[in-house]
Amino acid sequence: MAKTLRKQIAQNHRNTIFIMLVFIALMAVIGGIFAWLNAEPKILIWFAVISIAYAGFQYFFADKIAIASAGARRIEEVDNERYYKIVAKLAEDAKLPMPKVYIINDSAPNAFATGRNPQHACVAATTGLLEIMDDKELRAVMGHEMSHVKNYDIRVSMIVFGLVSLVGLLSDFGLRVLFYSDRDEEDNSPIGVLIAVIVLLLSPLIATIVQLGVSRQREYLADASSASLTNDPDSMINALRKLDSHSQPMRQQNIASESMYIANPLRRSFLSKIFSTHPTIESRIERLENAKK
């Protein structure tokens, strides 16, 4: 398991660099398209500058954006002693710095971790999760999240969150370019409409591809890591079963942050199952059961 964890951490470092480069390249291509559409080469330069600046901004601030988008509230031990002490003990056992602890006022049982590294990590759980889990199950769920911190999964998820959020805005930007292009209307309208349609079509597709690029193996590994950290695979299995039986969409849904949660926070549908960043609960339980044999 230790060797597998080291490989996963190394892979996550490489994934971080790769995703950042893809993001910069994507912005450069889109900037080139809009520069050509407006007959203004300076737009490409501005896109390059903005993409690099945005990538840096995401690295340092995407965790705060994710926390805000979830409507999470930071707590201390006096606010929820049970939850806070469980996280503190897990951090001690995993030899990790104590993360910032948050609660999300939502009846949907769920949890996530975010941050650029273990020294700047945050964990969050919904009120729904805290209500339905007993102490052992809550320890297993938060052990899953602390495993994401230790494995540096949080950095990859954080960057993907920022990237997908920005890509989702490109369709709106394409429409604005359509109306404010400097080309003659006769030449601009067909091209502008075409570019806008392409951006509108590609934005959700790109977002989905990036999210799916965050390997589902991360969830399997975090489940197994939690079982190892707590030395209690049965509680992880029971927690997953409760997550499945009590599953409901969160009030503040955000497709960009889907991959951060322990369970899919979006409304279930046929397409959401196909394009989900999460493996099925059944397959996760099966893996844990097989590991016990």
QUIGI-V119378 format. One line per field, one symbol per residue. ss: DSSP state (A for helix, B for strand, O for the rest). A space follows every 50 residues. Layout:
ss: ???
//
This chain:
ss: OAAAAAAAAAAAAAAAAAAAAAAAAAAAAAAAAAAAAAOOOAAAAAAAAA AAAAAAAAAAAAAAAAAAAAOBBBBOOOOOAAAAAAAAAAAAAOOOOOOB BBBBOOOOOOBBBBOOOAAAOBBBBBAAAAAAOOAAAAAAAAAAAAAAAA OOAAAAAAAAAAAAAAAAAAAAAAAAAAAAOOOOAAAAAAAAAAAAAAAA AAAAAAAAAAAAAOOOAAAAAAAAAAAAAAOOAAAAAAAAAAAAAOOOOO OOOOAAAAAABOOOOOOOOAAAAAOOOOOOAAAAAAAAAAAAO
//
